[in-house]
Amino acid sequence: MTRVSVSLLSGVSLAALVATAAAPAIASAQDMAVTIALPAGPMQKSLVALANQTNVRILFESELVAGLSAPALQGRYTAREAVEKLLSNSSVSVEQIRPGVLVLRPLRMPVSAPVAVGLPPTSSDSPAAVTQSDPTLVDEIVVGSHIRGVKDSASPVVVLSREDIDQAGYASIAEALTALPQAFGGTASEDSLATGADPNGTNMMRGTGVDLRGLGADATLVLVNGKRMAGAGVYGDFADISSIPFAAVGRTEVLLDGASALYGSDAVGGVVDIRLRTDLDGGESRVSAGAATQGGYSRYLASQALGKTWAGGHVLAAYEYTRNENLHAADRAYAGNADLRVLGGTDRRSTTSAPGNILRLNAAGAYVPTYAIPANQNGVGLTAADFVAGTVNYTNQRGTYDILPQSERHSAIVSVGQDVGAVELTGDFRFAHREIDARNGASTATLVLTAANPYYVSPTGQSSERIAYSFQNEAGGVRNWGVSESLGAALGAKARLGAGWNADLSGVYAQEIGISHSTGQVNSTYLSEAAGLSADSALTSFSAARDGYFNPYVGTGYSNPKAVLDFILSGWDLSKSRNELKSVNLVFDGPLLQLPGGKLRLAVGGQLRREEVRTGGARFLSGYVQTAKVTRAFSRDVKSLFAELNAPLVGPDNALPFVERLELSLAGRIEDYDDVGSTRNPKVGVIWSPSHDLTFKATYGTSFRAPALYELNAPYSITPILVSYNGGQVASLVYTGGNPDLKPETAKSWTAGVTYTPQGAPDLTLGLNAYRTDFTNRVGSPVVLAQALTSAEYAPFRTFVSPASNAADRALVQAIMADSHASGTSAYSVDTYGAVIDLRNVNTGSLVVQGMDATIAYGTTVRGDPLDLNGSLTWLQHYKRKLTPTSTEVELAGQAGYPADLRLRVSATWTHGAAAVTVGLNHVGDTYADTGRRIHPWTTADLQARLRGRIFGVDGLSVALTVQNLFDQDPPFYDNPAGYGYDPANADPIGRIVSFQLTKAW
């Protein structure tokens, strides 16, 4: 599901936020005395904890406080007083650069003053060089670099703190990330199965991925504390971020640029790094509840986080429980009725209906509804005279669907770190268990009936009739139940080697398990027996003569007997998947030599990674006993080496006119796969500051995505499917499956950006960033089956055949039907097949994505109260797709089903003491259907009021009331071929949500 209300800090590159509870800064907090309770310990950890307790930002370079110890501090102090107490015996000073923000710098001394023994030397790239408009923040390793101490990267980065997510009212980290303007819904969303965005059903557990720039969730790399997650879904090709408990998240860094030169496969659209909390010293309890005012959806959360920091170490333990109630399509007028004519659209209802339709071949060889089963009768005693040629029954197939499933999740994370001499040992463990329950479309059947059925009647006296029938009125939708489990464990050792060099060794294990079970499906063997097409079998307890024959002629208001329906609809399908990842990672980083502008720094490292996928299950869709699905297991080994160089060519010590800062970064990575070969990906970046106010950044690099194991190795299959064509449906032989000859997808990306922070207005920051990605050799099945026979762009993947009149076509169809990978092809006679469609994975096509991001951030005061203003705009200029190298390039930016070409979010936060109010405005520009029809823009507003501090005599309490989509604006109408009256790629159907949240700090 795509939600379009968003909250950004900025589109420029920032390293990290010091303390998640400290943003946005509260100006008055710095001058207020608060109770401080800090144990003795490392200075960096004490400063982070202090920032959290005082609700201010404290900015510094890690080298400045490395090796310093902070004394215990108890009592009531202002933030600045507390910092000065901690630093009283050091050579570090504190300075306020704007309300609520403190920066630490080396203590300046006169040139003639003696240097005290033991004081750290001030180098040209030390915090003395940090300007007011360009502070370096606390974290050492940031997304976009493997080098410690690099204060920002040349690539654009968005940082989301806990405060940002809370202020926007998002219920989870998944909701916050998918709400980014740079993110797209795609196939990896909770509603993708119901809305048809995932036509192949690969996201069977309805997980949530991040799809940056619309390049695919499989082209966005997701990390947790810098480590890969295992893939989710049948293909194992995206990371399910819904498994991460927000209670454990400190901040989230989003790199909006290709980064395979640093991280390897999948980092094409960008990288998301979810960083866990390390500064919690105490406890945090949270409960929240929210509901849609239109009804049909609600959500609940309860979480508990416990943390402890001490000299040289920390531990975090967090648990979170969530429950979301399902949203029925019928709960929304524009989503629960496929007849969209009342909204100004088209009748999208299905002709596989209840009552059913008798099908006949038209002149073009397509099956079309020719006679409607009469309504308002019990299906007994019908004659040919009761049928009227040219009449058609329709069924609202969308009436049974749940757009969003009912879901329940338990998740937990334990994270620990401890210094042992010069080595920091770390360990992270996470586990999540999620269950879903939803209704899909109703079971349907197209059966050939004969006089063996006692209710049989033909309008024209034929010996058999083909009837398209839906069980929707008798049984409702197919029930889909599923469970997913996500597991991750990482152990690491970070060693200080001396001379500024560090080594980081880690081992990772991750696993994703998915189980999907669908019940209430047709067992074709049982249907044949109940319809009288085969004799009663001794292998079942059912007897058509005794229990009743299936009657497909029943009209509206009537039903087949329960015993008959239970027998026919006893079919089920069970799918299982398990994806595993194991890796060993080693990175060295440190300074090489002193350049005029600072230290030349290098990071080198390597990785050994093993990926495994296993699929299986069982089905009972035909026959008298369940059939086990063939268990398939695939694996591969990946080896990689990388190097990264950061060269500050010009810095404070050698600044030139119009060149105050000039920094070059180079990176390259080689990855070798034992199945698809090797890839080599370079990247170059440059940062140029002509003045303190202005910074330009640019990058260029290549990236890649290796084909998923299932895309490579899944065996092909052939099934008969009726596909729309010539006003009816053509029996088609459809190939699906993998392709062992696939090669990696490749991409070339560049970004160019500018940031302006005027010295006269240091609380104002303007950012503009342009980007382009050329994505080629893309892997996948590019054909949408419903349009496979009608769209000109799918011509390379289809073959029309006429077996009744062409001997070569007849031989081709017979050979396909005899293929050992074919099943169910006898449902249609040889002569009635009209097409062969190939949906197997191929390397084909390309995608060009180009656009611009603009941001503004301004902090001011109103009568002494802080007012923070933020704005973010994303303009997608091009989204050009070619399905094959020879096909015509099609512009899809702003077309329904693809990323909108304009997204905008502006917000204002006013803080008065312990109270704050945030107002947000979200806008999605107008888009267009493929017919050219305009889809109106969508504008919504959000509101949050919160109070924290001492409430009702209780310290450490925070309450928040959030209203998302304040004015309850429905999505703009779109005549969606899937039968929904909105575009699920660019809007969501929930409507106004009112949420209440209570948080207690202990």
N, C-alpha and C positions, 0 to 999 in steps of 0.2 A: 504494500500500500504506500502511495506517495502522499505525504503531507507537505503543503507548501508554505506553512509558517516556519520561519527560520531565525536563527540567532548567530551572528558572526562577530568575532572581534575585529578582524581586518583581513584583507586579502594579501597583505604583505607578510614577509617572512619574520616570524618571531620564534624565539627559542622555546619558551615555556612560561607558565604562570607560576609564581613562587608558591603561593598557597591557594588552593582551590576555593577556600572560603573567603578569600580576600578580594574578590573581584565581583562587581565593580568597586573601585576604591571609595571609601566613605571619608570625605574630607574632615568631618568633625571628629572622626574616630581617633585621628592622630593626636588631637589635643585633649582627649578625654582619658582620665585615669581609669584603668580597668584592672581587674584582679589577674595577676600573672602567677603561674605555677610552672616553673621549668626546672627539671633536674639537671645536674651537671652532665656534660657530654660534649661531643664534637660540636664546634661552632656552627657548622653548616646546618646540622639537624636542629640546633637550638634556635637559629634564626628562622628556619622554616616553621617551627612550632610557634614561635613568637608572632610571625605574620598571621598565622591561623587564629591565634588567641586575640590579637588586637584588631584584626580585620583591616590591615593595611598591606601594601605591597612593599617588599624589601628586595632591592635589586642589587646584585653583585656578581662578580666573576668567581668561580669556584676556587681558582688558584689563590685568590686574595685571602681566603680563610683556611686554605688547606693546612692541616697540622695544628690549627688553633683549637684550644679547649675553652668551653664556656663554663662559667661558674653556675651553681644553682641560683635561681632567682625566684623569690617569693615576695608578694606584696602588691600594692596598687601603684601603677606607673602609667604614664603616657607611653605610646609606642616608641617615641624618640628617646625618652628617658630610659626605657628598658634596653634599647639597642646600645645606648652609651654605657649602661652598666655592664652589659655582656662584653663590650669591646674596650673596657677601661684600661686593660693592661696590654693592649695591642697597638699596632701602628696603623690602625684603620680608623677612618673618620666616617661620620654619617652626614648626609646632606639631603634636604628635601628638594625634589625637583618639581613637584606639583602636589596639590592637595591629595593626601592619602598615599603618596609614593615616596619612599626613602631609598637613596642610593648610597652604597658603601664605596669609599675610595681610599687609596693609600694616603696616609697622613703626610701632608706636604711639610718639608723642612727647608730652612734657608740653605743656600749652597755651602756656606761656611760652617754649617753645623756639623758636628761629628756624627758619624753613623754608629748607632748603638749596636753592640754585639748582639747577634741573633735576630736582627730585623731582616725580613726578606727583602731582597733587592727589587727595585722597580724596573722592570723591563719595558721596552717600547710597546709591547702588546699587553701590558698589564692593565688593570682597571683605571689607571691614571689616564688612559687614552679614551675612556668611555665618555661620551658627551651626554648632555642632558637629553638630547633627542634620540639617543641610540644606546640605551642601557642594555647590558647583557644580563640575562636572567640566570636563575640558580642552576638549572639542570645542566649536566655535563654533556650528555649525548642526546642530540635532538634528531628528529626525523629529517632525513635528507643528508646525513653525514655519519660516518663512523669515527670521526676525530673528536676527541674530547676538547672542550674549550672553544670550539668554533661557535661563535655567538649567533650566527644566522647563516642560512644557505642562500644560494642564488635563486633557488626555486621558490615559488609562492607556497606559503604554508598558512593554514587556518588552525588556530588553537581554540578548543572548546573546554572551558573549565566547568567544574561542577556548578558554579554559580550561573554560568550562561545557560546550562541545561535546565536548572531549576527555575530560572526566571522565565523561560519560554514555556514552562509547564509540561515539558516532555516527560512521558512516563518511563522511558528507558533510554539507554544509550543507542539502541537501534533506531528508535524514533527520531532522536536528535540527529544522527548521522544521515539518515535518509531524507531529512528535511533540508539539508544543505542545498543551496541553489545549484551547486555543481553536481548534485547527485540526481539519478534518474531511477524510476521504479523498476522497469524491466521485468525479467522473469523471476528474479530472486526477491520476492516480496510475499507477504502473508496472504495477499488476495490474488496472486497470479494464477493459481489453478482455477479459481472461480470465474475470473474475468476473461480467461482465455489468453492472457499474456504468456503463459507457459503451456503452449499447445502440446508439447511432448511429455508433460507430466514429470519432468526431471526433478522439480522441487516438490517431491511428494510429501515432505514433512512441513511444508509452508514456512521454511526458514526465511530469514531476512539478511540479504547481502547488501554491500555498498557498491553502487555502480557509478563511479565518477566519470563525468563527461559523456555518459551514455555509451561508453565503449564496452560495457558488459561487466557484470559482477565478477566474472572470471578473469577480468583484466584489471582488477583492483586488488592489491595485496593488503591483507589485514594482519596486523601483528598485535600481540598482547605482551607488553613489556619488551618489545623488540623481537619477539619470537613468533614464528608462523603458527597458525592454527591449522588443523586438519580440514580438508575439504568436506563440504556437506552436499546433500542431494545425491541422486543416482550417479551422476558423473563425478561427484567429489570435486567440483570445479569452482566453488565459492565458499567463503567463510561465513558461517551463520552467527552474526553478532547478537542475535536475540538471546544467546546463551550466557552473555556476560552480565553479571549483576551490577547495577549502577552503584550499589552500596560500596563496592570496592574500587570504583574508578576515581582517580585523582584528576586526570585531564585526558583529552584526546587530541592528538596532533594529526593533521591531514595535509599531506604533501600533494599538491595539485600539479603533478608533472611526472613524466615517465622517469623511472628510476631503476631499470634493470641493471645499469652499470654498478649500482650499489647493492641491490637486493635480489637480483635474479628474476626468475620467471614471474609473470602475472603483474608486475609493476609497470603497466602500460598507461592506464588512466591516472594512477597515483598510488599512494601508500597511506594507510590509516594505522596509526600506532596508538593503542589504548593503554595508557599508563596507569598502573595501580597506585593507590595511596601509600605513602611511606611516612607521613607526618602525623598520623592520628595517634594521639596520646590520651586515651580514655575510651569513651564509647559514644555511639550515635545510634539512636533508635528512630525508626521512621514508619509511619503508616500513612496511606493515602487512598482516596477513593474518588472515582470520577464516573460520570454518566452522561450519555448523549441526551439532550433535552427532547429530541424527536423520538426517543425510545430506541430499544433494540440493541443497545451496546452499553457496556459498563466495564470498568476495570478497577482492580484492587491490588494494593501492594503493601507488604510488611517486610521490613528489613532490620537487621541488627549488625552493626560493625563494631568491632573491638580492636583497639590498637595500643601498642606500647612502644615508646622509644627510650633508649638508654645509651650510655656511653658506648658508641661503636656499633649500635644495632637497633633493629626495629622488628616488630611483628604485627601483622594484620590478619584478622579473621573476620570474614563477612558472610552473611547468609541473607538470601532474598527470596521471598515468595511472591508470585504474581498470579493473578487469575483475570482473564478477559472473557467476558460473555460474547457469544456469537452475534453477528449482525446478519439477519436474514435479508435477502434481496427484497423480499416482500415488505420489509419495514421502510423502504424508500420507494416512492411512487415512480421515480425515474429509473429505478434499478430492478424492480420486481415484475415488470410487465414488458415482454418482448414486442408487444404491439406498440410501437412508438409513434403511431399516427396522432394520438391525442396530444403529443408534445411537438408535433410538427415534423415527425420523421416518417419512417417506413415500417411496415408490418414485418417484423423479424421473427414471428412465431414459426414453430417447426411443423412440418406436415407429417412427421412421424409422431402421430398424435393419439389422443384419446377423446372421442372415438377415433378409430383408425381410418386409413385410406387404402383403397385398392389401387395398385400401381399398374401401369401399362407402359410399354415402350413407345416413345414418340418417333417421328420420322427421322430424328437425328440419333436414335439409338439410346436415348436417355430415359430412365424410369421417371414417370411423372404421375402425380395423383390424378386419377381419372374419375373415380367414383368415391364419394364420401360415404362412410358407414352412417346410416340414418341416426339422428339424435333421438333422445327421449323414448327409447324402446329397449326391451331386455335382450335382444339378439336372437329371439326364438321365433321361428315361423316366418322369417323374411322371405320375400320372393324377388324375382328380377325386377318386377314393377316398382319395388320400393327404392330403387337406386336411380339417381339422376346423373347423367353424364355431365362432366365438367364441374361438378361440385367438389369442394375441398374442405376437409376439416383442418383446424389449426389448434395447436396446444401451446400455451405459454410456458415454454421449457424453463424459463428463468424463475418461475414461481417457487421452485423447490430448493434453490441454491442458498447456501450461506456464503455471503461475500467474505466475511471474516469468521474463522472457526472459533469455537470455544477452546480456550487454551489454559493450561495450568503449568506453572514452572517453579521448580525448586533449584536454586543455584547457590554455590558456595565457593569461596576463594580463601586460601591461606597463603600469605606471602611473608617471608622472613629474610632478614639480612643480619650478618654479624661480622665485624672486623676481627680478624685473628692475625695480629701483627700487621704485616704489609699486605695481607690478603683479605678481601671482603668475600665472604661466602653468602650466596643467595639461593633461595628456593621459592618457587611458586607452584601452587597446586590449585587447579580449578575443576569443578564438576557441575554439570547441569543436567537435570532431567525434566523433560517437557512432554506433555501429553496434549493432543488435540482431538476434537470431536466436531465433525461437520457433516452437513448434508450436501451432496452434489446433485447433478442432474438425475432424472429418473431413468430406470432401466427401460430399454427399448428393444424391439425385435422386428425384423423383416422376415416373415415366414411365408412359405408356399403351402397353401391349404388345398386339400382335395376333399372328395366326397367321403373319405374315411372319417371325417369329422361330422358329427350329426347336425351341426349348425351350418354346414357349408351351403353357400348359395353363390352363384355367379350371375352378374347382371346380364351377361351375354351368352350364358350356357356353356362356358369353357369348363374343361375338366379340372383346371386348377387356377388359383388366383394368388397373386403376391400381395400381401397386406403389410403395410407399415403401421406398427402399433406401439403405443407408449403405455407403460404401467403407472404413469404419474397419478392418475385419479384414484387408482386402487392401492398404491403402495408408497406414494411420495418419492422423495429422492433417495438415492443410494447413500448409505451411511458410511462415512470414512472416519476411521479411528486410527490414530498413530502415536508413536512415541519416539522421541529422539533423545540421545544422550551425548553430551559433549565432555571430553576429558582432556586435560592438559597438565603436563608436569615439566618443570624446567629446573635444573640445578646448574649453578654457575660459580665460578671463582674468578675474581678480578684482583690482579696482583699489580702492585706498584714496583716497577723494576729498577727505578732509579733514573736520574737524568731526565725526568719528565716522561719516561716511557711507561706504558701500561700494557698488560696482557689480560684478555678476557676469554676464558674458556667456558663453554656451556654445552649442556646436553639437553635435548628436547624430545619429549614423546607426546603426541597428540592423537586423539581418536574421535571420530564422529560415527555414531550408530543411528540408523533410521529404520523404523518399522512402520509400514502402512498397511492397514487391513480394511478392505471395502467389502461390505455385505449387502445382501438384497439384490444381487445381480442374477441375470438369467443364466440358467444352466441349459445350454442348447439341446442336450440329449433329453433332459426332462421335459423341455418345452415340446419337443417332437413327440414324446410319448403322451403328454397331456393333450396335445392337439389331435391325436389319433393318427399321426403320420408314421408311427412305429408301434409295434405291439407292446402291451404291458410287459414289463420286465420283472422277472423273479428276483432281480437284484435290488428292487426298491419295494417299499411297503405301499406304494401308491398304485391304485387301479383306476384308470379313467372310467371304466364301466361302473365301478362302485362309487368312487369319490367325485366323479364329474369330469367332463371334457372341458378343455379350455375353449372359451367362446370369444373370438376376436371381433364378433359383430355386436357386442354390447354397446348401447348408446349412453348418452349423458345421464347420470343419476343411477346407473346400474353397475354391478361389479360381478366378477367371477367369484365363486365360492372361496372362502379363506383357505380351505385345504388345497385347492388347485393353485392358488397364488403362492402359498408357502412352499409347495413342491417346486414350482417353476423358478421361483426367486430364491432358491436355497444356494445359489452360486455365490462364490466369494473369491477374492484375490488377495494374496499376502505377498508383499515385497519387502525384502530386507537388504540393507546395504551397510557396509562398514568400511570406513576410510581411515587409514593410519599414516602417520608421519613420524619418522625418527630422524634426528639430525645431531651431528656434533659440529660445533662452531668454534673457531679460534680466530681472534683478532688482536693485533698489536697496533698501538698507536703512540705517537710521541713526536717531539721536535727533531728535525734533521740539522738545521743550521739557522743562523740569524741572518735575515734579510734586512735591508734598510727599513722596510715597512713593518717588520715583525718576524715572528718565527715561522719558518717553513715546516709544516707539519705533514706527517705521513701516517696513513693507516693501511695495513696489509692484512689479509686474512684468507681463510678458506672454509669450506663447508663440505661435509659428507652427509648426504640426505637420502633416505629411502622412503619411497611412497608406495603404498599398497591399497588396493581396493578389492572388496569381496562382495558379491551380490548373490542373492538366492531368494528362496521363498517357496510358495506353493500356490496352486489355484484349483478351483473346482467350478469351472465354467463349462465343462462338457464331460461326458462319460459318467461312470457310476462310482468312481473313487477319485480322491484328490490326486493331482499330478504335481510332483515336486518340480520346481523350476531348476534348471541346471545350475549348480553352484559354480560360479566363475570367480577366479582369483587372478589378479594381475598385479605386477609389481615392477619397479624400476629403481635403478640407483643413479644418483646425480652427484657429480663432483664439481666443485667450483673454486676458483681463485679470484681475488679482487685486489685492487689497489686504489687508494684515494690520496690525492695531494692537495693541500691548501697552501697557497702562496700569497701572503699579504705583501704586495709589491710596494705600495705606498701607504703609509700610516702617519700618525701624529708627528713622529720624529723626522720625517722627510716629506712632509706635505708640500705640495706645489700649488700655485694658483690654478684654480678649477680642478685640482686633483687632490682632495683631502684624504681620499681612501680609494685604493685600487687593489682589488683582491681577485685572484684567479684560482679556480678549483678544477681539478682534472680527476676523472675516475674511469675505471675500466674493469670489466668482469668477464671471465670465461666460464661457461657452464657446459659440462659434458654429460649428456644423457645416454644411457645404454640402449635406448630404443629409437630416438629421433635425431641423434647426432649432437654436434656442438654448436654453440652460439657465442659470439663475441660482441659485447656492447660497450661503447665508450660514451662518455658524457663530459661536457665542458661547461663551466659557469663563470660568470664575471660579475663583480660588484664594483660600481664606480660612484663615488660621492664627490661631486664638484664643490659641494659646500656642506655645512652642517645641516642645512635644511633639506637637501635634495639627495636622493639615492636612486641610482638606476641599476637594474639587475637583468641578466639575460642568461639563458641556458640553451644548449642543444645536445641531443643525445638520441640513442637508439634503444629500443626496448623489445621485449618479446614475450610471448606466452606459449609454453609448451602444450601440445594437445593433452587433454585429460586421458588418463589410462582407459577409461571406458569408451571415450571417443575413438581411441585407437583399436581397441581389442574386442568390443562388443560384436558378436556374430550377427550377420544380417538375417533378417526374416522377411517373409512375404505374406501379406494378408490381403483379403478382399475387402474393399471399402467403397461405399457409395459416395461419390464426390460430385458436388454441384456443377452442372453444365447444361447449357441450352434449355434453361427453364425447368430442368429436372435433375436427376441424379444418375451418373454413369457408374456402372460397376467397374472398379479399377483394381489392378494388382499393384500393391504399394510395397516398395522395398524400404526397410529401415535398418539401421545398424551402424557399426563402426567401420573404420578404414585403417588398416595397418600401415598404409603408405603416407599417412599424414605427416606434414612437416610443421615446425613451429610457425606461429603467426609472428609477424615482424612489424615494427612501427618506428617512425622517425618523428621526433617531437621537438618543438622549440617554444620558449616562453620569453617575454620581454616585459618588464614592469618598471614603474617609477613610484617612489614614495616621497611625499612632500610634507614636512613638519616644520612650519615657519618658526624661527627663533622668537619672533614677537608673539607667537601664539603656540607655546609648546604643548598645549592640550588639544591641538587640532592636528589630525593626521589624514592625509588624502592619499589614496592608492589607486593605481590603474595598472592592469596586467593583461597582456594579450597572449594568446596561446594558439597552437595548431598541432594536431597529431594526424599523421598519415599512416593508417593502419591497413596493412596488406596481407595477402595470403591467409585470410581469415578462415577459421575452421568452423564447420557447423553444417546443419541442414537448412539451407536458406529458404526453403519453400514453405509457405503457409498452405496447409493441405486444403482448406476450404476454398482457396483461390488458385489451386494448382492447375486447373484446367481452363481457367478464364483469364488469368493475368498474363500479359505478353512477356513480362520479365522472367516468368518461370518456364518458358518454352524449352530451354536446354535440359530441363529435368523431367520432361514428359514425352510420351510417345502415344499417339492415337492409333488404335488398331481397329480393323474390321474383319474379325475372324470368320464371319458368316459369308463374306464375299471375296476374301483375299487369302489364298492358300499359305502365303508366307506368314501373314499375321496369325493365321490359325495355328501354324506350327510353333510360332513363338509363344503364343498363349499356352498351348499344351505343354511346352517344355518348362515354362515357368510354373505351371500348376503341378508338374511332376517333380519339381525341385524339392530336395529333402528339407529345405528350410521353409517351405510353404506350408501353411495350415489353413483349413477352412475354405479353401478355394472352390470346393464342390458346392458351395452355397449358391453359385450361379453357374449356368451352363457355359460351355466354351464360347458359343456364338454370341452371348450377351455381354461379354467384356468389351469395353470400349477404350481403355487407356491403361498404360503402364507408367507409374510414377516412381521416381527414385528420390527417396528422402535420406539416403545414407550420407554420412559425414564426408565432406570434401574440403580441400583447400581451395577456396574460390572467393572472388570478390574483394572489395576494399571499402574503406570508410575514411572519409576526411572530416575531421571535426575542428572547427576554428571559431574563436570568439574572444570576448573580453570580459574581465571582471573589474568592477569599480567599487571602491569602499570609501567611507568617510567615518571618522570617529572624532568626537569633540566632547571635552569635559569642561563644564563651567559650574557656576554656582548661582542660585537664585535666593537672595536674602540669606546667604550663608549656607544654604542647603545644596549639596552636590546634585547636578543634573548631567547625566551622561547620555549623549546622542550617538546613535550608530546607524549607518546605512550601508547596504550591500546590494549591488546589482550585477546580474549575469546576463550578458547578451550573447546568444549563440548565433553567429553569423552564417555558418555553414555546417550542415550535417549531410554530406554527400555520400551516397552508397552506390556501389556497383556490385551486382550479384555475381557477375563473371567478368573476366578481363575484357571480353568483347561486348558486354552489354552496355546500355546507355547509363550514364551517371544520373542519378535522381537526387534532387534536393529535398531533404526530409526535415530540415529545421523548421519547427513550428507546425509540423503536420501531426494530426492526432495519432496517438500511439507511439510517438517519438518525442524527444525532449522539446519542451517549449523554447521558443527563441528569446524569451524575456522573462526573467524572474527578479523580483525586487522585494527587499525587506528593510524597513526602517523601524527603529525602536527608540524609546526615550525612557530612562529610569531616573526618577526623582527620589532622593533619600532625605528623610527628616528624622535624625536621631536613629531610633531602632526600627522605624517604619520606612517602607519603600513601596513605590508603585511603578510598574513597568507597563508601557503601552506599546504594542507592536502593530504594524500594518504590513500585510503581505499581498503581493500582486503577481499574478501570472498573466502574461500578455495573451492577446487573442491568437488562436491557432486555426488551422483549416483541416477539413476532412479531405480525403483523397479525391473527392468529387469537386473540390473547390469551395464548398460551403463553409462560411465563416463560423467559428466557434468563439463566442464572446469571451472577453477577459474575465478573470475571477479575482476579486479583491476581498480579503477577510481581515478582521481585526482581532487582536488578542489583548487580554487585560489580566494583570496579576497584582494583587495587594498582599503584602507580607509584613509580618512583625516578628522581631526576634529580640531576645534578651531575657529580661525578667518579666514573665507574664503570669498573671494570677498568682503571684508570689512564688513562682517556680523559675529558677535560674536555668539558662541554657536552652530555652524553649524557642521554637520557631514555628509559626503558623503561616500558611499561604493559601490564598483562594485564587484560583486561576480559571479564566474563561477563555477557551480557544474558540475561534470563529464566533466572536461576540454577537454578531447580528444574524447568525444562523443562515449564512448564504449557501444555498445549494450550488453544486457544480454547474457550470454552463452546459446547456444541452448539446449533445453530440449524437448524431444518428449512427451509433456504433453497430457495425455488422454483427457483433457478438450478441446483440439484443439488449444491451444496457444503454441508458440514455445519458451517459457521461463518458469522459475519457479517463480511465483509471490510471493512465501513465502520468497524468498531470493534475489530478484532483482526487479527493477521497469523498466517500459518501456519508461519513459519520455525522457531519453537521456540528452544531454547537456542543462542546463538552465543558461541563462544569466540574472542577476537581478541587478537593480540599486535602491539604497535606499538613501533617503534624510531625515535627522533628524535635528530638530531645538529645542534647549533648550532655554527656556524663563526664 
